[in-house]
């Protein structure tokens, strides 16, 4: 039994190393193209206030997220502290029981994309606007929706929820594994490059490969005894 547990644990370590490698590749890709106004490369499991930068006009928000549905709605990013028309939220679930990605401009418009939010799996999501005609939604590198609502998010904002000043609302159930904001509209090519970097099949480091191989040997040895 001990040998079986050891083999399983070693294999798990190898898979964890592969996941980290793809995150690192994505982080590298973020630094190659359009300059990010802000980045968060540590896992965000509870809501935080984050400064996305001084943004106006064209802007983009990029997430690597692994979350579940829950509550009335859940936000990837949002603010309701300004008291002006630019109070907005990027939603992992737009409305309760819809399960769809979306965008809220509080007091102005709500957009249910009709695109299901992938749950329990690492997912690449980008909201990008030209600052004039509307906002595009990309899921795992592909354009999946467009709305005429123009993004207008700047400064200190809730990450993993909507910032209400003294509290958070629409708290997301899950982890944001990586985040980047930009004061430009990312092109479809840039977004695909970022997704491909994250989604690339990672090759385990030699130590991880060794551990997995050792685990297999332990299993074989156990069977022959």
C-alpha positions as CSV (number, residue, x, y, z in Angstrom):
1,X,0.0,0.0,0.0
2,X,2.8,2.4,0.9
3,X,4.4,1.9,-2.5
4,X,1.1,2.6,-4.3
5,X,0.6,5.8,-2.4
6,X,4.1,6.9,-3.1
7,X,3.7,6.3,-6.8
8,X,0.5,8.3,-6.9
9,X,2.0,11.1,-5.0
10,X,5.0,11.3,-7.2
11,X,2.8,11.4,-10.3
12,X,0.8,14.2,-8.8
13,X,3.9,16.2,-8.2
14,X,4.8,15.8,-11.9
15,X,1.4,17.1,-13.0
16,X,1.7,20.1,-10.7
17,X,5.0,20.9,-12.3
18,X,3.5,20.8,-15.7
19,X,0.7,23.2,-14.7
20,X,3.2,25.6,-13.2
21,X,5.2,25.4,-16.5
22,X,2.2,26.5,-18.6
23,X,1.5,29.5,-16.2
24,X,5.2,30.5,-16.5
25,X,4.9,30.3,-20.3
26,X,1.8,32.5,-20.2
27,X,3.6,35.1,-18.0
28,X,6.5,35.2,-20.4
29,X,4.1,35.7,-23.3
30,X,2.4,38.6,-21.5
31,X,5.7,40.4,-21.4
32,X,6.4,40.0,-25.1
33,X,3.6,42.0,-26.8
34,X,1.5,44.9,-25.6
35,X,2.8,46.4,-22.4
36,X,0.6,45.4,-19.4
37,X,-0.6,48.2,-17.1
38,X,-0.7,45.7,-14.2
39,X,-0.2,42.0,-13.6
40,X,-1.0,39.6,-10.8
41,X,1.0,36.4,-11.2
42,X,0.1,34.9,-7.7
43,X,-3.1,33.0,-7.2
44,X,-6.0,35.1,-5.9
45,X,-8.4,32.9,-3.9
46,X,-10.2,35.6,-2.0
47,X,-11.3,39.1,-3.3
48,X,-8.7,41.8,-3.2
49,X,-8.5,45.5,-4.2
50,X,-6.2,45.8,-7.2
51,X,-5.0,48.8,-9.1
52,X,-5.4,48.0,-12.8
53,X,-3.7,51.2,-13.8
54,X,-4.9,54.6,-15.1
55,X,-6.9,53.4,-18.1
56,X,-9.1,55.3,-20.6
57,X,-10.3,54.5,-24.1
58,X,-9.0,51.2,-25.4
59,X,-8.3,48.6,-22.7
60,X,-8.2,44.9,-22.1
61,X,-8.4,42.5,-19.1
62,X,-7.0,39.0,-19.2
63,X,-7.6,36.2,-16.7
64,X,-6.5,32.6,-16.1
65,X,-9.2,31.3,-13.9
66,X,-10.5,28.1,-12.3
67,X,-13.9,28.7,-10.7
68,X,-17.3,27.3,-10.0
69,X,-20.8,28.8,-10.2
70,X,-22.4,30.0,-7.0
71,X,-24.4,32.9,-5.6
72,X,-26.6,35.3,-7.4
73,X,-23.8,36.2,-9.8
74,X,-20.0,36.2,-9.6
75,X,-17.4,38.7,-10.8
76,X,-13.9,38.4,-12.2
77,X,-13.3,42.1,-11.8
78,X,-15.5,45.1,-10.8
79,X,-16.1,48.4,-9.1
80,X,-19.1,50.2,-7.6
81,X,-17.4,52.9,-5.6
82,X,-17.2,55.9,-8.0
83,X,-20.9,56.7,-8.1
84,X,-20.6,57.5,-11.8
85,X,-21.5,55.7,-15.0
86,X,-18.2,53.8,-15.3
87,X,-19.1,51.4,-12.5
88,X,-18.7,48.1,-14.3
89,X,-18.0,44.4,-13.7
90,X,-16.7,41.6,-15.8
91,X,-18.8,38.6,-14.8
92,X,-17.9,34.9,-14.6
93,X,-21.6,34.3,-14.1
94,X,-23.8,37.2,-15.3
95,X,-27.0,36.2,-13.5
96,X,-28.0,33.6,-11.0
97,X,-28.6,30.2,-12.7
98,X,-27.5,31.3,-16.1
99,X,-24.0,30.0,-16.0
100,X,-22.9,32.5,-18.6
101,X,-20.1,34.9,-18.9
102,X,-21.1,38.6,-19.1
103,X,-20.6,42.3,-18.5
104,X,-22.5,44.7,-16.2
105,X,-22.5,48.5,-16.5
106,X,-24.4,49.2,-13.3
107,X,-27.4,51.3,-13.8
108,X,-26.8,51.3,-17.6
109,X,-26.8,47.9,-19.2
110,X,-26.3,44.2,-18.5
111,X,-24.9,41.8,-21.1
112,X,-25.5,38.1,-20.9
113,X,-23.1,36.7,-23.5
114,X,-24.9,33.4,-23.8
115,X,-21.5,31.7,-23.5
116,X,-21.2,29.1,-20.7
117,X,-18.5,29.7,-18.2
118,X,-16.3,26.7,-18.0
119,X,-16.3,25.4,-14.4
120,X,-13.6,23.5,-12.5
121,X,-11.0,23.8,-15.2
122,X,-8.2,26.3,-15.9
123,X,-9.6,28.8,-18.4
124,X,-8.3,31.8,-20.4
125,X,-10.7,34.7,-20.6
126,X,-10.2,38.2,-22.1
127,X,-12.5,41.2,-22.3
128,X,-11.1,43.8,-24.8
129,X,-12.5,47.1,-26.1
130,X,-11.5,49.7,-28.7
131,X,-13.0,52.3,-26.4
132,X,-15.5,53.4,-29.0
133,X,-17.7,50.7,-30.6
134,X,-18.0,48.0,-28.0
135,X,-16.3,45.1,-26.2
136,X,-15.2,41.7,-27.4
137,X,-15.1,38.5,-25.3
138,X,-12.5,35.8,-25.9
139,X,-12.6,32.4,-24.4
140,X,-9.6,30.1,-24.7
141,X,-8.2,32.2,-27.5
142,X,-11.4,32.4,-29.6
143,X,-13.8,35.3,-30.1
144,X,-17.1,34.2,-28.7
145,X,-19.1,37.3,-28.2
146,X,-19.4,41.1,-28.7
147,X,-21.5,43.8,-27.0
148,X,-22.0,47.5,-27.8
149,X,-21.2,48.3,-24.1
150,X,-17.7,49.9,-23.9
151,X,-15.4,49.0,-21.1
152,X,-14.5,51.9,-18.8
153,X,-12.6,50.5,-15.8
154,X,-9.6,52.2,-14.2
155,X,-7.7,52.5,-10.9
156,X,-8.5,50.5,-7.8
157,X,-10.9,47.7,-8.6
158,X,-12.1,44.5,-7.0
159,X,-10.3,41.4,-8.3
160,X,-12.4,38.2,-7.8
161,X,-15.5,40.3,-6.8
162,X,-17.0,43.8,-7.2
163,X,-15.5,46.4,-4.9
164,X,-18.1,48.2,-2.9
165,X,-15.6,50.2,-0.8
166,X,-16.1,48.7,2.7
167,X,-17.1,45.3,1.3
168,X,-17.3,43.1,-1.7
169,X,-20.3,41.8,-3.7
170,X,-20.7,39.1,-6.4
171,X,-17.7,37.2,-4.9
172,X,-16.4,34.5,-7.3
173,X,-16.1,30.9,-6.0
174,X,-12.7,29.8,-7.2
175,X,-9.1,31.0,-8.1
176,X,-7.7,33.6,-10.4
177,X,-4.4,32.0,-11.3
178,X,-3.2,35.0,-13.3
179,X,-4.4,38.5,-14.3
180,X,-3.2,41.3,-16.6
181,X,-4.7,44.7,-17.6
182,X,-3.7,46.7,-20.6
183,X,-4.3,50.3,-21.8
184,X,-4.8,49.0,-25.3
185,X,-7.1,46.7,-27.2
186,X,-5.3,43.3,-27.5
187,X,-5.5,42.0,-31.0
188,X,-7.0,38.6,-31.7
189,X,-3.5,37.4,-32.7
190,X,-2.0,38.5,-29.4
191,X,-4.9,36.9,-27.4
192,X,-4.4,33.6,-29.3
193,X,-0.6,33.7,-28.6
194,X,-1.3,34.2,-24.9
195,X,-3.8,31.3,-24.8
196,X,-1.5,29.0,-26.8
197,X,1.4,29.8,-24.4
198,X,-0.8,28.8,-21.4
199,X,-2.4,25.8,-23.2
200,X,0.9,24.3,-24.6
201,X,1.6,20.8,-23.6
202,X,4.3,21.3,-21.0
203,X,7.2,18.9,-20.9
204,X,8.0,17.8,-17.3
205,X,11.3,18.9,-15.9
206,X,13.8,16.0,-15.6
207,X,13.2,15.7,-11.9
208,X,9.5,15.3,-12.4
209,X,10.0,12.7,-15.2
210,X,12.3,10.8,-12.9
211,X,9.7,10.8,-10.1
212,X,7.0,9.6,-12.4
213,X,9.3,6.8,-13.7
214,X,10.3,5.9,-10.2
215,X,6.6,5.6,-9.2
216,X,5.9,3.3,-12.1
217,X,8.9,1.1,-11.1
218,X,7.5,0.9,-7.5
219,X,4.2,-0.3,-8.9
220,X,5.8,-2.9,-11.0
221,X,8.0,-4.1,-8.1
222,X,4.9,-4.4,-5.9
223,X,3.0,-6.5,-8.5
224,X,5.9,-9.0,-8.8
225,X,6.4,-9.6,-5.1
